Amino acid sequence: MAATHPTDPIAEAFESHRDRLRAVAYRMLGSHADAEDVVQEAWLRLSRQDTDTIDNLGGWLTTVVGRISLDVLRSGRRRSEVAFGDELREFTVTLDEPAVPEDLVALGDSVGLALLTVLDSLRPDERLAFVLHDVFAVPFGEIGTILGKSADATKMLASRARRKMQAAQRPTSAGRQQREVVQAFLAAARDGQFEQLLQVLHPEVKFTVHTPNGTFVTLGATEVATRARVAGSAARGHAATVNGQPGVISWREDGTLLSLLTFTVADGRIAEITAVVDPDKLLHRGRCGYAG
């Protein structure tokens, strides 16, 4: 957290932009800690700047955050994924039906998850062009200033990034088969079809549920099938890919995250299920690795 002074008009102005700046840096770097560091550096640069020379403070700060984030990406100084507590890792979530940029901003800010897709497959300049333009509506001319390129060249970078992301989102045959297994499990769980549950569960399946009251683990197909109503009730949400695996994400009408499910499928059966039904853990994430 930057050591700003709210009674200072410049500090107050900076604070009014903080959330947006953090969101820009987070979507560039995929780490809350790195994003905070970038915002702190932006504040330090602002504090050394003659603010009378700044016509558009928001634009100036976005440019600074973009440049710092680009430097971090190019230098490879991004932090690796770390655990949340001792057990719960940060989840990287991709909605199976692509969301429009406005949805990505709203959902990303409200649930604290990385909802952009496969950004790590992009070059740093492509990533910057896509994030700033498609997600935060920064004009190509301003992005070009950060990259040292023309507006047309920057537009081409964003277009190339879009094509790469669309290609990466196309489901593979294996991915479709895994999703079908998961959908069969969810349907059986919702309908209470015990025999059908056993058919799609590995005999040694592991079911881990993170709740506000603690973490609970169930082992074995029979036991998991018996408890599958927990997963069934939590699964009434949006199909997603979670850390590369089939999953389901659901949230309340106010945008706060309600639950997250992720499945590991092996040899046509579900070998592991993780359910997170603790909104606080999902909202107040630690640092995360970013797969987009």
Summary of the structure (lengths in Angstrom):
residues: 292
radius of gyration: 21.3
end to end distance: 24.4
largest distance: 72.0
contacts: 940
relative contact order: 0.14
helix: 54%
strand: 19%
